[in-house]
Amino acid sequence: MAMYFLLIGMIINSDYRHNFPLSTKKQKKNFEGAGHQCILIFLKAPEKGKVKTRLSTRLNSEIVLELYRCMCRDTIKTVESTGQTMRIYYHPPGAEEKMAAWLGADVTLRPQVGMDLGARMDNAFRETFSDGYTEVLLIGSDLPDLPGDFLTEAFTELNNRDAVLGPAADGGYYLIGFRSDTYLRDLFFNMPWGSPLVFGKTMEMLNRCGLRVYLLPVWRDIDTVEDLIDLTERHRKGSLKGTATLHYMKTKGIEKSRLLR
């Protein structure tokens, strides 16, 4: 874990920030009520060869695409189980019709807006806060076995802390959350996204700015074949029988021995 806490080598450049226009689309009333808490899910439109490409080293592109769809469905199901308001931010921005056909018209869909991942995350947070929500969590879509209790715990801790972070096993993070009065935009700029330094640099900046941070347990999102192997090993006794991801893997015979070939 020592590598997580390397000193930041860049000074945040305010000129790098992008103030992109935010969506003015009406909210879905059946998903967005009068509550002050909201969970954002970041995902990509399901397109062969453009999602979870690192899994393609051992699995064909059709299977990888369907695995991605399954992981998204499982993540959405977990969020829905909390009873909290949910928004799905999709990429690329022009994929709304495809997303609605896949996920249904009742889901609140918003485009990710920005030049890179950090700018898109920043815009999503700011848009949601500007709509009146005061506590917001953001997660990815590749968390098929994320315990719903983690999301509830994150909101509970935001009552006493300024931010909440869920460290990922690969050195990034799978969840980040703020209150509207503690939101720190600088976290999303000049960050080496996709590297094992993200969590450490994020923590360094949060601590340097004096924010009180609550850390959730380390969890493993699914990016690589090794991550899939870990998922199957952790649930060999069938603890996730109801998940679309493990059901699909079972029907296709995707198990440790096959993934190690």
C-alpha positions in Angstrom: 0.0 0.0 0.0 3.0 2.3 0.3 2.9 3.0 -3.4 -0.6 4.6 -3.0 0.8 7.4 -1.0 3.4 8.8 -3.3 3.7 12.6 -3.4 1.9 14.3 -6.2 4.3 15.3 -9.0 2.0 17.8 -10.6 0.5 21.1 -9.5 -3.2 21.3 -10.3 -3.5 23.6 -13.3 -6.8 25.5 -13.1 -6.6 26.3 -16.8 -7.0 22.6 -17.5 -10.5 22.5 -16.2 -13.3 22.3 -18.7 -16.6 23.9 -18.0 -18.7 21.9 -20.4 -22.4 22.6 -20.8 -24.4 20.3 -18.5 -27.5 18.4 -19.5 -30.9 20.2 -19.2 -32.9 17.0 -19.7 -35.9 16.5 -17.5 -35.5 14.0 -14.6 -37.3 10.7 -14.5 -39.8 11.1 -11.8 -40.1 7.5 -10.9 -36.3 7.3 -10.2 -35.7 10.8 -8.9 -37.7 11.9 -6.0 -37.4 14.5 -3.3 -34.5 12.8 -1.5 -31.1 14.4 -1.0 -28.9 11.4 -1.8 -28.0 10.1 -5.2 -25.8 7.4 -6.7 -24.2 7.9 -10.1 -23.1 4.9 -12.2 -20.6 5.5 -14.9 -20.8 3.1 -17.9 -20.0 2.8 -21.6 -22.5 1.9 -24.3 -22.2 -1.8 -24.9 -20.2 -2.2 -28.2 -18.1 -5.1 -29.2 -14.4 -4.4 -29.1 -14.8 -1.2 -27.0 -15.6 -2.5 -23.5 -13.4 -4.5 -21.2 -10.8 -5.0 -23.9 -8.3 -6.5 -21.5 -10.5 -9.6 -21.1 -10.2 -10.3 -24.8 -6.8 -11.8 -24.3 -8.5 -15.1 -23.2 -12.2 -14.6 -24.2 -13.7 -13.8 -27.6 -15.3 -10.4 -28.1 -18.9 -11.6 -28.1 -18.4 -13.2 -24.6 -16.6 -10.1 -23.3 -19.5 -7.9 -24.5 -22.1 -10.0 -22.8 -20.0 -10.2 -19.6 -19.9 -6.4 -19.6 -23.7 -6.2 -20.0 -24.1 -8.7 -17.1 -21.8 -6.7 -14.9 -23.7 -3.5 -15.6 -27.0 -5.2 -14.8 -25.6 -6.6 -11.5 -24.2 -3.2 -10.5 -27.5 -1.5 -11.3 -29.4 -4.1 -9.4 -27.2 -3.5 -6.3 -27.9 0.3 -6.5 -31.6 -0.3 -6.9 -31.6 -2.5 -3.8 -30.6 0.5 -1.6 -33.7 2.4 -2.5 -31.6 5.5 -3.3 -32.0 7.7 -6.4 -29.9 6.5 -9.3 -28.5 8.2 -12.3 -26.7 6.4 -15.1 -24.0 8.5 -16.9 -23.2 6.9 -20.2 -20.4 7.3 -22.8 -20.2 8.3 -25.6 -22.7 11.2 -25.4 -24.5 10.3 -28.6 -25.5 6.8 -27.4 -28.8 7.7 -25.5 -31.1 5.8 -27.9 -29.0 2.7 -27.6 -28.8 3.0 -23.8 -32.6 3.5 -23.5 -33.2 0.4 -25.7 -30.9 -1.6 -23.5 -31.7 -0.4 -20.0 -35.3 0.8 -20.4 -37.0 4.1 -20.7 -37.6 4.5 -17.0 -33.9 4.7 -16.1 -32.5 8.2 -15.7 -29.8 8.6 -18.4 -27.3 11.4 -18.6 -24.4 11.8 -21.0 -20.9 12.0 -19.7 -19.6 15.4 -20.7 -15.9 16.2 -20.8 -12.5 15.7 -22.6 -11.3 12.9 -20.2 -12.6 10.8 -17.4 -11.8 13.3 -14.7 -13.7 16.1 -16.4 -16.6 13.8 -17.0 -16.7 12.8 -13.3 -16.5 16.5 -12.2 -19.3 17.5 -14.5 -21.5 14.6 -13.3 -21.0 15.6 -9.6 -21.6 19.3 -10.3 -24.7 18.6 -12.3 -26.2 16.4 -9.6 -25.4 18.9 -6.9 -26.9 21.7 -8.9 -30.1 19.7 -9.1 -30.4 19.8 -5.4 -28.8 16.6 -4.1 -26.5 17.2 -1.2 -24.9 13.7 -0.9 -23.6 12.0 -4.0 -21.7 8.8 -4.6 -20.1 7.8 -7.9 -19.2 4.2 -8.9 -18.2 2.3 -12.0 -20.3 -0.4 -13.7 -17.9 -3.4 -13.3 -18.8 -4.3 -9.7 -21.0 -7.4 -10.0 -20.5 -8.5 -6.4 -20.3 -5.1 -4.6 -22.2 -5.4 -1.4 -25.1 -3.0 -1.2 -24.2 -2.4 2.4 -21.1 -0.5 1.2 -23.3 2.1 -0.4 -25.5 2.5 2.7 -22.3 2.7 4.8 -20.9 5.4 2.5 -24.0 7.6 2.9 -24.0 7.1 6.7 -20.4 8.2 7.0 -21.0 11.3 4.9 -22.9 12.6 7.9 -19.7 12.9 9.8 -17.0 13.0 7.2 -16.2 15.2 4.2 -15.6 12.5 1.7 -15.8 8.7 1.3 -13.5 6.6 -0.9 -13.6 2.9 -1.8 -10.0 1.8 -2.6 -9.8 -0.8 -5.5 -7.3 -3.7 -5.4 -5.5 -2.4 -8.5 -4.6 1.0 -6.9 -7.5 3.0 -8.2 -10.9 3.4 -6.4 -14.3 1.9 -7.1 -16.3 4.6 -5.3 -16.0 8.2 -4.4 -18.5 10.4 -2.6 -19.0 13.9 -1.3 -21.4 16.3 0.3 -22.2 19.3 -1.7 -20.5 21.6 0.8 -17.2 19.5 0.8 -16.9 18.8 -2.9 -13.3 19.1 -4.2 -13.0 19.5 -7.9 -9.2 19.4 -8.0 -9.3 15.7 -7.4 -10.4 15.1 -11.0 -7.7 17.0 -12.9 -4.1 16.1 -13.7 -4.7 12.6 -12.4 -3.0 9.5 -14.0 -6.3 7.7 -14.7 -5.9 4.0 -15.2 -2.6 3.7 -13.2 -2.0 2.2 -9.8 -1.2 5.7 -8.4 -4.8 7.1 -8.5 -5.8 6.1 -5.0 -2.6 7.3 -3.4 -2.6 10.7 -5.2 -6.3 11.1 -4.4 -5.7 10.5 -0.7 -2.7 12.8 -0.7 -4.8 15.6 -2.0 -7.7 15.0 0.3 -5.4 15.0 3.3 -3.5 18.0 2.1 -6.8 19.9 1.8 -7.8 18.9 5.3 -10.8 16.8 4.4 -11.9 14.1 6.7 -12.1 10.9 4.6 -13.8 7.6 5.4 -12.4 4.5 3.7 -14.6 1.6 2.7 -13.1 -1.9 2.5 -10.8 -2.6 -0.5 -12.8 -4.2 -3.3 -11.9 -5.6 -6.7 -13.6 -4.4 -9.9 -13.4 -6.5 -13.0 -10.9 -5.3 -15.6 -8.6 -8.3 -16.3 -8.7 -12.1 -16.6 -7.1 -12.2 -13.1 -10.0 -10.2 -11.7 -12.5 -12.7 -13.3 -10.6 -15.6 -11.7 -10.7 -13.9 -8.3 -14.5 -13.4 -8.7 -15.1 -17.0 -9.4 -12.8 -18.2 -6.6 -14.5 -15.9 -4.0 -17.9 -17.3 -4.9 -17.2 -20.9 -5.5 -19.8 -21.9 -3.0 -22.5 -20.1 -4.8 -22.9 -17.0 -2.7 -23.8 -15.0 -5.8 -26.2 -17.4 -7.5 -28.6 -14.5 -8.3 -26.1 -12.4 -10.3 -26.3 -12.2 -14.1 -22.5 -12.3 -14.3 -21.8 -15.6 -12.6 -24.8 -17.2 -14.2 -23.5 -16.2 -17.7 -20.0 -17.5 -16.8 -21.5 -20.8 -15.7 -23.6 -21.2 -18.8 -20.5 -20.5 -21.0 -18.2 -22.7 -18.9 -16.0 -19.8 -18.0 -14.0 -21.1 -15.0 -10.5 -20.8 -13.6 -9.0 -23.7 -15.6 -10.3 -22.2 -18.9 -9.1 -18.7 -18.0 -5.6 -20.0 -17.2 -5.1 -21.7 -20.6 
